[in-house]
Amino acid sequence: MSRAGAVSYSLPISTTFELAGMRVVESRGSCFGLVVRSMGLAKSFTAGFQTLRQGEVAQYTELLEDSRRHAIDRMVDNARLLGANAIVGMRFDSSEIGSSLTEVVAYGTAVVVEPDA
């Protein structure tokens, strides 16, 4: 981890379609990482009580943060399989499957970048 809980990945990832100091020389296509998680009975029970009062439900926050990190890890692996050395236009999407499962997907465009000349 780097500053203040930020995670650093082994290849550049950007939500924009460019990277400072780099130029995209080739697009390798879409890449994604998908995670489906369940909170589990014990945490769901505790979280259920927290929803009765206002404020953050820490169990759900932790679940979603871990799921996003895991989805990014899988997206990076997918980009590498495509021969990319960076990802641009990265986004997240999430949805619920039934009443107890949460799906999180990280997706973007796998690209090959070179330093600006």
Summary of the structure (lengths in Angstrom):
residues: 117
radius of gyration: 17.1
end to end distance: 30.3
largest distance: 57.5
contacts: 328
relative contact order: 0.30
helix: 32%
strand: 38%
